[in-house]
Amino acid sequence: MLTIEERRFFQAQGYLRLPGWLAEPRVAELNVLADDELARVRTPSGSSAWNLLENAPSEPGKGPAVYRLSRIAARHSAFEEVAREARVAELMQEVLGPDAAWCVNRHNMMLIKAPRVGREVPWHQDGVNWGHTGMVSLMVFLEEAKPDNGCLQIVPGAHREGLFDPAPNSGNMNAADPVQGSWLRQAVPVPARPGDALLFHACTPHYSAANGSECSRRNLIFAYVRAGEANGSRSRMEPLECLAFGSACATRG
Ligand SMILES: O=C(O)CCC(=O)C(=O)O
């Protein structure tokens, strides 16, 4: 599925854009489901520890905007399908190897940067909190992401350095460190159209600015690992929970 050039690009740069990963009707269907879920979680009975809210509403008179819906795949089979359809299995087997598996309890979320209030995500490497350097993520864009609504920024090639020491008392990168600072100055924005996807390595530094614009930015994010390395996580988070591609559905919860 990937060309040799794409595979080499991913290995060298730590990320790969996959334009038009989802067709427009599928994106539209997922956005309708996302709208329903966002409306549901804003009702008193919809609140859950898996929903993270912003401090402010995106529109006057409304409740706080929703920032993150965790365990998104368990909320509708169409989201789970995005995480583990056959094309994803093939892609992950190409970049991770034949025992690539979906990791149900890392990322597995929809992130929403609501107009005017969507928060900043500081510079970090996912592998720091996950205690793992071999995982990769697939981000699938449901709305346009551009510099003024907080598109992702990444540092090409920095994943080859492995994990940097995070800033004191934080899981984020330490811009005051001269080596990390010099890498961060090489950051590039990664704008995306609805339906595009982005593959990125757990050691790839990434960041996204607050959304000061009038345009919402939504994406789904899932994480993958070699099943044989799933026990290699040295995280304080719960152990990695993996599902082989093609196995029965994830537990609904
Ligand atoms: O979607 C974003 O803006 C950033 C998400 C992210 O960095 C993460 O979940 O690790």
The ligand as an ORCA input file, in Angstrom:
! r2SCAN-3c Opt
* xyz 0 1
  O      -4.602     16.886     17.786
  C      -3.780     17.620     18.360
  O      -3.784     18.831     18.202
  C      -2.738     17.062     19.259
  C      -3.071     15.753     19.840
  C      -1.894     15.207     20.563
  O      -0.873     15.753     20.588
  C      -1.927     13.988     21.268
  O      -3.016     13.520     21.517
  O      -0.867     13.448     21.603
*
